[in-house]
Amino acid sequence: MSSRLPPLNPLRAFEATARRGSVSAAARELNVTHGAISHQIRALELSFNAALFERGGKRLRLTPQGALLLPAVTHAFAEIAAATAAMTRPATSGELRITCVPALLSFWMIPRLHQFTEQFPDVQLTLVASNDEAHLHSPDVDVCLLYGDGNWGDCWARLWSRLELFPVVSPTLLNMRPLRSIRDLRDHVMLHGDDGREWNTWLAAADAADLQRGRQHFMSDARLSTEGALHNQGVALGDTITAGSLIARGELIAPFDLTVPANDAFFVACRNEVRAAPIVRVFIDWLFAALESDPMPELQTSARTIIRSRMSKQEDPKSAAEGFRPVSSPGSRRVESPQKRKIKS
């Protein structure tokens, strides 16, 4: 069987060239010359007696034979890399380097960190607050928790949780400056964790896109805007993961009964070559187990706040008020197609 397999280096040259789309890019990745890659690809084509690439144009294209070969080669190299990682890191001990969306790190992971360290006391964690997908390709990072669409090339990614977005405010500020209706937002500072698109999405869903706004503060990420709300600085947009426990403890209140689904979601991701390492595997397993065993609490809104949305315009005001529900109840109003949410690094 082994005598019928092509040599390893030509296969590496072929896989890198097909993935990167050019011989030059493959040569840079493998730290060899352009000529060496070309020579290895020609040798592989001779061994198969078939062309693997269509020459011509700025980007190489696979022939039908090359397209047939590529998935098998890619899978084989991923399995070899995973087995190598498992052999070189055979124990659930040592240092594990994690990057995580800042708000998720502060309000969800750190409060639960003792659960992991009690179960795996020999694992030392290095935690970095970041939503930069470039960390996926860094040898200094093992696992990333990212907010995005999950379409990151050359890595393993799995959906961790989807999100619902809704305004949050501190009880102290609400007592000083009530939010009896959506119009009262004009008297509050609006806290943004992005460039303003999240609030625009929610206001549009509430049929209040033309609301006259008061003061606004823009912050680099959702963690800062949520902390601003905790410190009575204004009204922020929270989500079901990072704000849920804060609402359950009474530190924040969800004053309205409208939520909108975030277009992106939280994903767990890592490089293919580290996925099978035991220390990485146990941390990823813990992330999913912790989420499943510790579901988000029921989010209670402040009493009888009504949003006059497109839906309620068709209802009698009395019946709308009588139909008030907390944001997380099955019948709560939500919008199905918001604009794309962005959480910065």
N, C-alpha and C positions, 0 to 999 in steps of 0.2 A: 504493500500500500504506500509506504513512504517513498519508494522509488518513483512513483507516479505523481508526486506533489512537486510543484514548481519551487524554486529556491525562495527563501524568506525575503531577502533584500529587494528583489524585483517586485514582489507582492507589496511590500511597504511603499516602494516608489509609485506603483500603480494606484494604491489606495489614497495616498496623499495627493497625487495629481488629480485624481477624479474628484476628491472632496474639495480641494482648493481651486480647481478649475484652470490651473496653469502649471507648467513645468517649473517656472521660476519660483512660484509660491511654494511648491513642494520642496524644491531644493533648499529654500530658506528654512522651512520647518525641519527638515531632516539634517540640516547643516552640512550639505554636500554641494557640489557644483551642478550647474544646469546640465552640463554634458553627462555627468554621472547618472542623473535621473533619466535623461533621454536614452542612454545606453542600457539601463536596467529595464526600461519599458520595452525597448526593441528586443532584448533578450527574452522577456516574458512573451511577447507576441510570437517570436520564433518558436518558443517551446509549445505554444498552443496552435501554431500555424494559422493564426487568425489576428486581424487587426483589432485592437481594443479601443482606439481613439480615432475620431475623424479629424484629420489635420485641416487647418484653414480657419481663419477668423481669429479674433483675440482670445476667445475662450474655447478650450478643447471640449469636444462632445464625445460621449461614449457611443461606440457602435453597439448593436444588439448583443454581440458576444461580451463586450465590456460591461454592459448593463446587467447581464446575467451573472457575471463574476463578482461585481462590486458588493452586493449585499452579503454574500458568503464570506468574502475577505474581511469586510467591516465587522461582522459578527465574530469572526474568529479572533481578530485582534482585540476586540473588547473583552472576550472571554479570557484570553491570555493575560491581558492587563489586570483583570479582576482577580485571577488566580495568583498572579505575582504579588498584588497588594495583600491578599490574604496570607501568603507565605511570609512576606516581610513584616507584617504587622499582625502576628497570630493571636494576640491577647487583647482583652478589653481593658487595657491600661495604657497610660501614656497621655500625651497632649492631643486635644482635639480643638481645631480652630474653626469657629463658626462666624458667619456674617448673617445679620438678620435685619429686616425692616425696622427702623428705629422705634416706631410706636409699638410694634409687636414685641420687640425685645423688652422694652420698659414695662409695658402693661400686661403682657401675658407670660413671656418666658421667664423673666427674672423672678416673679412671685412664685413660680412653680419649680425653680431650679433645684431646690432641696430634694425634690422627689427623685430627680436623676442622680444627684450626687450621693444620696443615701443608698441607692440601688447599685451604683458603680463608683465606689469611693476612690478607686485608683485612677480615675480619668480626670485629668486637669483640663478645664475649658478656658479657651481664650475667645471672648465674645467681642465682636465689632459691630457697631450700629451702622448699617449701610444697606442700600437697595441697589448697589451698583452690580450689574450682571457681569462686568469684567472680572469680578472675583471668581467666577466659575472656572476661569482658565488660569488662575494663579496657583502655583504649587504651594503657596503659603496658606491656603484656605482649603478646608476639608468639606464643609457642608454650607450651603447657602439657603436661607429662607428669603424668597424674593416675592415682590408684588409685581405681577405682569401677566402676560398671556401664555407663558410656559413654552413658547417656541424659541428655545435657545439651542443652537446647533452644537454638535460634538459633546453633548453631556446627557446625563440622565436627569429627568425631572418628573415629579408626580404632584398632582393637585392635592393641596393640603386643606384649604377651606375657601369657600366663597364668602362674600360680604354683602351686608345691607348698610346703607348710609342714612343718617338722620341727624338732626341738630341735637346738641347737648349743651347744658348750662348748669352752673352750680346752684344749689338751693339758696345760698346766701344772696347771690345776685338776683335770683328770681324773686326772692322776698323783697328786695329793695326796688326792683324794677320788673313788674309782672310781665308775662307773655300771655295775655288773654286771647290774642289772635295773632295771625301771621303779620298783620300790619304793625304790631308792636315791635317787630324786629328793627323798625326804623330808629327806635330809641336805644338800641343796643349796638355795641361794637361787634362787627362780624369778623371772626378769626378764620383765616384761610391757611390750610396746610399745603396748598399748591398755588397755581397762578389764578385761581378764581373759578375754574371750570366746574369743580365739584358743587359749590354753592349755586352756580348758574343752573346745573342739572336739577338740583333739588327744588329751587324756586320755580323753574319751568314746570316741574311735575306738580307743584302746588298752585299752578296758574297765577304765579306772582312774579313773573320774569321782569315786569316793569315796576316792581316795588322800589320806591325811593329809599336809598340806603343811607345810613349814617356813616359813622367812622368805620374804617376797615384796616386790619393789619394783616400783612402777608408774611408767612413764615416758611422755612425751608422744607418742613415735613409735618406729617400729621401728629407726631409726638409733641412738637412744640405747640401746635394749636390746641391740642387736648390739654396740655399743661396750662396753657393760658386760660382755658375754661375752668380748670380746677382752682385757679387762683383768682377767680372772679373778674377776669379781664374782658370777657365777652362770651359770645355764643360761637361754638365750633361745630364742625361736622364730625361725628363719631361713627364707629362701625360696630357690628355685632361682636367682633372678636376683642378689639382693644378697649372698647368702652363698656362692655357688658358687665364686668366685675365692678367697675367704678360705679355704675348705676345700681347694682345689687347692694353695694355698701352704702348707698345714699350720698356718695360724693358728687355725683352728677345726676341730672334729671333729663329725660327725653321729653320735651314739652309738647311735641306734636305727634299726631298719629299717622304720619306718612313716612315711609321708607322707600328708598330707591336702590335697586341692586347695582353694585359696582360692576363695571364692565370687565375688569380684570380680577384676579384672585391671588391668594397666597399659594406658592409652590415651594416644595422642598427639592433642591437640585444639588448635584455634585458632578465631578468629573467621572467618566466611566471607569477609569483605572483605580479609583478609590472606593467605589460603591460597595464592593464585596469585602472590604476590610472589616473585621469584626467590630472594631471601635466605632467605625462609621455606621455600620449596620445597626448596632444597638441604640445609637443616638437617634437615628431616623425612626426606628421602631418605637422608641419612647415618645417621640413627637406625635405620632399618630395615636398611640395608646393614650397619651395624656389628653389629647383633644377629645377622644371618644369617651373617656371615663369622667371627664370634667366638662360637661356640656355648658354652653352659655346660659346664664340665668334668664328668667323671664324679665323683659325690660318693661318697667312700669312708667307710664307717662304721667305728667302732672294732670290734675283733675280737669276734665271736661274742656280741653282746649280743642277747638274745631278749626280745621283748615278748609276754607271755601275753595275747593279744587274744582276741576271740570266735572268730577263726579257729583259733588255735593250741590253744584248749581242745578242739577236735575232733581234734587230732593227737596222736600219741605224742610225748612230750617229746624223745626222742632224734632222731626224724625231723625235728622242728621245728628243733632245733639244727643238724642237718646241712643243713637247707634255708636257712640264713642267706644273705642277699643284700644288697649295698649298696643304699642307698635309691633310687638312680637306675637300677638294673637293670630289665629289662623285667618281671621277675616280682615286683618289690617290692610289698609290700602297701600299698594306698592306699584311702582312704575316698572315696566318690563325692559325698556330700552334706553338707559341713560347714556350720556356721552362718556367717552373713555376716561377713566380715572387715572391720575398720575400721582405716584408717591416718589418724591425725590430721594436721592442718596443721602 
